[in-house]
Amino acid sequence: MATTGADAAPRLTVVRRLEAAGFRAWPATTTFFDGTWAVRVTTSFPAKRLNSVNPLDRSDDTDMAARLERAGERFAQSGRPLIVRQSPLCPPTLVDHLDEAGWSRFGESIVYTADLASLDLSDGLDRIPIHDGWRYLDASLVVHQRPAALRDGLAEVLNAIRPPAAFFVRENEAGSPVAVALAITDNDLSGILDVAVLPSERRRGVGRDLVVNALRHTLHRGARTGWLQVEADNAAGRALYAGLGFSEAYRYCYRAPPGIIV
């Protein structure tokens, strides 16, 4: 599996920049730093990316067991399980330590990038983003089929986003949401997040249309490089982004101690 490895080393500058952009685009409530390990905790929303240890320097591998224990205590205080997010920035010695200790590996995801100027974004109708964040919030809950109990938590995450954000919602003739996408313009970077289409509306070009419109919006705002991520086992999503002209930049996965089910 190509989650990490020596072949990732030449791309580390790109990885660091995209990781930082990802943190800004999907902010955790609290981030503690233990050396260069970013311990992200969000008690109000259960997303793994918002509740994980994120090592950010391949050489920062001192006192690994003690640091994992400290992180575990923080997560326990917040009612979250201890999870490590393993990107190409994770120290190889830490990866070996987790392997030897029997930590599980799951949730592999792929980060894609593209030069926006090279993409054909001419097809589809122009759709302007909505300005009602609460309307987007409710649409996102519906389309992702998330429980209503997560409404306040998702609102907290969306309200904490600092780079300019644009909300895209596609509705059916009855006015019910069927697809959503969130576009973040962070200087020259265009991040497309929270993309989802209701199962009943898939394979109709709805997702592609929404992503194209979101990318066009960020291009008009000065973005030059697009980035997004998708779970590795999401064949439809991978085909969509490859068809648009995105290519794989790197992969990451999550690790959990033996006996922890996430």
C-alpha positions in Angstrom: 0.0 0.0 0.0 1.4 3.4 -1.0 0.4 5.4 2.1 4.0 6.3 3.0 7.5 5.5 1.9 10.8 6.9 0.8 9.3 7.7 -2.6 7.2 10.4 -0.9 10.3 12.3 0.3 10.8 14.5 -2.8 7.2 15.8 -2.4 7.5 16.7 1.3 7.4 20.5 0.6 4.1 20.0 -1.3 2.8 17.7 1.4 3.5 20.2 4.2 1.8 23.0 2.3 -1.3 21.0 1.6 -1.4 19.6 5.1 -1.4 23.2 6.5 -4.1 24.2 4.0 -6.2 21.3 5.1 -5.9 22.2 8.7 -7.1 25.8 7.9 -9.9 24.5 5.7 -11.3 22.0 8.2 -10.2 23.5 11.6 -10.2 21.6 14.8 -11.6 23.2 18.0 -8.2 22.8 19.8 -4.8 21.9 18.6 -2.0 21.0 21.0 1.6 20.6 19.9 3.9 18.0 21.3 7.1 18.9 19.5 5.9 18.9 15.8 3.1 16.5 16.5 -0.2 18.4 16.1 -2.8 16.8 18.4 -6.2 18.0 17.0 -9.2 17.6 19.3 -12.8 18.5 18.5 -15.3 17.4 21.1 -18.3 18.6 19.1 -17.7 16.7 15.8 -16.4 13.2 15.4 -14.5 13.5 12.1 -11.2 11.5 12.4 -9.3 14.4 10.8 -10.4 16.7 13.6 -9.6 14.2 16.3 -6.2 12.7 15.6 -2.4 13.0 16.2 -0.8 14.5 13.1 3.1 14.1 13.1 4.5 16.8 10.8 8.2 16.1 10.8 9.8 12.8 9.7 12.7 13.3 12.0 10.7 14.1 15.2 10.6 10.6 16.7 11.9 11.0 20.3 10.0 9.6 23.3 7.3 8.1 21.0 5.7 5.9 23.5 5.4 8.6 26.1 4.1 11.1 23.6 1.4 8.7 22.4 0.4 8.1 26.0 0.1 11.9 26.6 -2.0 12.2 23.5 -4.2 9.3 24.6 -4.8 11.0 27.9 -6.0 14.2 26.1 -8.3 12.2 23.9 -9.7 10.3 26.8 -10.5 13.5 28.6 -12.5 14.6 25.5 -14.2 11.3 25.1 -12.3 10.4 21.9 -10.2 7.3 21.1 -6.5 7.8 20.4 -5.9 7.9 16.6 -2.8 8.7 14.7 -3.1 10.2 11.2 -0.2 8.7 9.2 0.8 10.9 6.2 4.2 11.1 4.4 5.3 13.5 7.2 5.0 10.7 9.8 8.5 9.6 11.0 9.3 6.1 9.6 10.4 5.0 13.1 6.9 5.9 14.4 5.3 3.9 11.6 7.5 0.9 12.6 6.6 1.4 16.3 2.9 1.4 15.5 3.3 -1.7 13.3 5.2 -3.6 16.0 2.7 -2.7 18.6 -0.1 -4.0 16.4 -2.0 -0.8 15.7 -4.7 -1.2 13.0 -4.6 0.7 9.7 -7.8 2.1 8.2 -9.4 5.0 6.3 -6.8 5.3 3.6 -7.4 8.5 1.6 -5.9 10.1 -1.4 -5.0 13.8 -1.8 -5.3 15.0 -5.4 -4.0 18.2 -6.9 -4.4 20.0 -10.3 -3.2 23.1 -12.1 -6.6 24.9 -12.5 -5.5 26.6 -15.7 -5.0 23.2 -17.3 -8.5 21.9 -16.5 -11.5 22.2 -18.8 -14.1 23.9 -16.6 -16.2 25.2 -19.4 -19.1 22.7 -19.3 -22.1 22.9 -17.0 -24.3 25.8 -16.0 -22.8 28.6 -13.8 -24.1 28.3 -10.3 -23.3 31.0 -7.8 -22.6 29.9 -4.2 -25.2 30.5 -1.6 -24.6 33.0 1.2 -26.7 31.4 3.9 -24.3 29.3 5.9 -27.1 27.8 7.9 -28.9 26.7 4.8 -25.7 25.0 3.7 -25.2 23.4 7.1 -28.7 21.8 7.0 -28.2 20.7 3.4 -24.9 19.1 4.3 -26.5 17.1 7.1 -29.2 15.9 4.8 -26.9 14.9 1.9 -24.3 13.3 4.0 -27.1 11.6 6.0 -25.6 12.7 9.3 -27.7 12.8 12.4 -29.3 16.0 13.5 -27.4 15.8 16.8 -24.2 16.8 14.9 -25.7 20.1 13.7 -24.1 22.3 16.4 -20.8 20.6 16.0 -20.7 21.0 12.2 -21.7 24.6 12.7 -18.8 25.1 15.0 -16.4 23.7 12.4 -17.8 25.8 9.5 -17.8 29.0 11.6 -14.1 28.5 12.5 -13.0 28.4 8.8 -10.8 31.5 8.3 -10.0 31.5 4.5 -12.8 32.6 2.3 -15.4 29.9 2.0 -18.1 29.4 -0.7 -21.1 27.1 -0.2 -22.6 25.2 -3.1 -25.9 23.3 -2.9 -27.8 21.5 -5.6 -31.5 21.0 -5.1 -34.2 19.0 -6.8 -37.4 20.5 -8.3 -39.1 20.2 -4.9 -36.4 22.3 -3.3 -34.7 19.5 -1.3 -30.9 19.3 -1.3 -29.3 16.5 -3.3 -25.6 17.6 -3.4 -23.2 19.9 -1.6 -19.7 21.1 -1.9 -17.5 23.5 0.1 -14.9 25.6 -1.8 -12.0 27.2 0.2 -9.9 29.9 -1.5 -6.6 30.1 0.5 -4.4 32.5 -1.4 -3.5 30.5 -4.6 -4.9 27.2 -3.3 -8.4 26.0 -4.0 -9.6 23.4 -1.6 -12.8 21.5 -2.4 -14.3 19.7 0.6 -17.5 18.1 2.0 -18.5 16.9 -1.5 -21.5 14.6 -1.4 -24.4 13.5 -3.5 -27.5 11.7 -2.3 -27.4 8.0 -3.4 -30.6 8.4 -5.4 -29.0 11.2 -7.5 -25.6 9.6 -8.3 -24.3 8.8 -11.8 -26.2 11.7 -13.2 -23.4 14.2 -13.4 -24.6 16.2 -10.4 -21.3 15.8 -8.4 -19.2 16.7 -11.4 -21.3 19.8 -12.1 -21.0 21.0 -8.6 -17.2 20.4 -8.3 -16.7 22.2 -11.7 -18.7 25.2 -10.5 -16.8 25.3 -7.2 -13.4 25.2 -8.9 -14.5 27.9 -11.4 -15.5 30.1 -8.4 -12.0 29.7 -6.8 -10.3 30.3 -10.1 -12.1 33.6 -10.5 -10.9 34.5 -7.0 -7.3 34.0 -7.9 -6.6 30.3 -7.0 -4.2 28.5 -9.2 -3.8 25.0 -7.7 -6.8 22.9 -6.7 -6.7 20.2 -4.1 -9.2 17.7 -2.7 -9.2 14.4 -1.1 -11.2 11.2 -1.4 -11.2 7.8 0.4 -9.2 5.3 -1.5 -12.0 2.8 -1.8 -14.4 5.4 -3.3 -14.0 4.3 -6.9 -16.6 6.7 -8.2 -15.0 9.7 -6.6 -11.6 8.8 -7.8 -12.9 8.4 -11.4 -14.6 11.8 -11.1 -11.4 13.6 -10.0 -9.1 11.8 -12.4 -11.6 12.6 -15.2 -11.4 16.3 -14.4 -7.6 16.2 -14.6 -6.5 15.8 -11.0 -3.5 13.6 -10.1 -2.5 11.9 -6.9 -0.2 14.0 -4.7 0.0 11.6 -1.7 -1.9 9.3 0.6 -2.6 9.1 4.3 -4.3 6.6 6.6 -5.3 6.4 10.3 -3.9 4.1 13.0 -5.5 3.0 16.2 -4.2 0.9 19.1 -5.1 -2.8 19.4 -8.7 -3.3 20.6 -9.8 0.2 19.6 -12.7 0.2 17.1 -13.3 3.5 15.3 
